[in-house]
Amino acid sequence: MPDALIVGGSGVIGRAIALRLAAAGWQVRVTGRTRLPAELNTAGVSFIATDRADMRRELAAGVDLLVDCACYTADHARALVELAAEAGSTVLLSSKAVYIDAAGNHANSEVEPRFDGPLHESAPTMPPGDIDYNSRAGYGANKVAAEQVSLDSGLPITVLRPSRVHGVGNRRPREWVFVKRILDGRRSVLLRRRGGGIVHTTAAANIAALVETVAHQPGTRVLNIADPDTPTALDISRTVARHLAHDWTEILLDDHPLGNTPWDSTRPVTLDTAAATALGYQPVGDYATTVAAQLDWLTFAARSGDTSGTPPTDDPYFRQFFDYPAEDEFLAGR
């Protein structure tokens, strides 16, 4: 029985990987500082309440697959490299936030990046950095630094770059901007740029499928990972409404302060996933198919009062999407 150790395995990506591997017959252990999600317990996944510094003893006998879902800095990557020497194959989760356009703008820039087409793994990235990785400027720069440390080791470490991840257990479930609106009984949805914005989505389940693929083909490489389709903000709003059997009026605005969503973009931001496909990776499904489980999870949590499954009401990220008084004033004046 092959075995896997997943660092930070209780989050949205880690749990999807753990569930897929366990279903395929792997012996799976996950580490973290919070308790194991119930579905992982049911699947027979083992939980290790430990941090990165105590990981070496867990790898004393080696491991077939090591996955790091919590590698954010060069220091984290240096610790990972030490552990990867005891693994048959290693995966580091990075992000599409590392990419920059011709002007040096990136996903977290004050100025929106303008990419000319789907991003290949060879596209330019931010310079490596070590400022606070929780900051807008520091997140991508630290991820680049972590990637470089890992790849320069020469060990069979695969770096994965997802975009706009969705799945059960997501701490920032972007689809909440539509789910909450439906649960609040809103009869209209306002969409700026006529809902045409595209920022590629990535199902945690599709990440898990690629992890299983590279586990059997160790190598030193970078791979983009995203859903096989590229839904617009309008497509996403319709997917959510259809899944929750909700009817509303679509108000398609031009460049307006109201109606912004997490998928707004002047130009599409998409990932080229041909390299992953060339390895034999097959996605679990498209966006609408794979997002369904997250939508069910969110609605159940909201209706049952489970605050661990829904964003807090004072979350500044989501607050910007729910200015109902301004929307009502706009709609009254139409």
Residue, then its C-alpha position, 0 to 999 in steps of 0.5 A: m500500500p503506497d503512503a502519503l504525508i500531506v502537510g497542511g492537510s485539513g484545508v480545502i486542497g489538502r482534504a481533497i488530495a487526502l480523500r482521493l488518495a484514500a479512495a485509491g487505496w493509499q495510506v494517508r496521513v495529514t498534519g495540521r493544527t486543527r482537528l481532522p475534518a469528519e469526512l477524512n476520519t471516515a475515509g481512514v485518514s490519519f491525523i498528526a497534530t504537529d508542525r513543520a519542525d517536528m515532521r522529520r520523525e514522521l518521515a523516518a521510514g520514508v514516504d512514497l508521496l509528500v505534499d506541502c499545502a502550506c509552503y509560503t516562504a523560502d524558509h518553508a521550502r528549505a525545510l521541505v527540501e530536507l523532508a523531500a529527500e526521504a520521499g519518492s515524489t514531492v508536490l509543493l502547492s504554489s499559485k498563479a499569483v506568481y505571474i506578472d504581465a509585461a508591466g510587472n503587474h500581478a494578481n495582487s497589484e494595485v493595477e490589474p495585470r493585462f495578460d495577452g493570452p493563457l499563461h504558460e509555466s514559462a511566463p515571467t514571474m515576480p522577483p523572489g522576496d521575503i516580506d510578509y507573505n500575508s501581504r498583497a506584495g509579499y504573497g507572490a514574491n514569497k511563493v516564487a522564492a519557495e519555488q526556486v529553493s525547491l526546484d534548485s534542490g534537484l529533487p523530484i519536486t513538482v510545483l503546482r500553480p492553481s488559480r481561484v481554488h474552490g472546494v469543500g473547506n475553502r476558507r475564502p469560498r468566493e462563490w459565497v458572493f452569490v450563495k449568500r445573495i440567494l439565501d438573503g432572498r435577493r431577486s436581482v444580481l448586478l454584474r459589472r463589465r456585463g459579467g464578462g470577467i474571467v479569472h480561471t477557476t481551479a477545483a480542489a478535486n482537479i488538483a487532487a487528480l493531478v497530484e495523484t498523476v505526478a505521484h506516479q511520475p516523480g520529476t522536477r517541474v512546474l505545472n499549471i492546474a485549472d478547470p478544463d473550462t473558463p467560466t465568466a462571472l456571469d456563467i458562475s452566477r448562473t451556475v450557482a443560481r441553477h444549483l440552488a434553484h433560484d430565479w433572479t433578474e440579471i442586471l448587466l452593467d458596464d464599468h460601474p462601481l456596483g456589481n463587482t465579483p471576485w472574477d472581474s477582469t478587464r482581460p481574461v486571466t487563464l492558465d495553459t494546462a497542456a503540460a499537465t495533460a501531457l503527463g496523462y492528467q484527466p480532470v474530474g470535471d468542469y467548473a459546474t460539476t466540481v463546484a456543486a459540493q462546495l455550494d451544498w456545503l456552504t448552504f448547509a452550513a449557513r442554514s444550520g448556523d455552522t459558522s465554521g463553514t461560512p465566512p464571518t459577517d465582518d470579513p472585509y473581503f466579502r463586505q464589499f460584495f453586499d452593499y444592498p442599500a446602494e443596489d436598492e437605490f440604484l434599482a429604484g432609480r432605473 
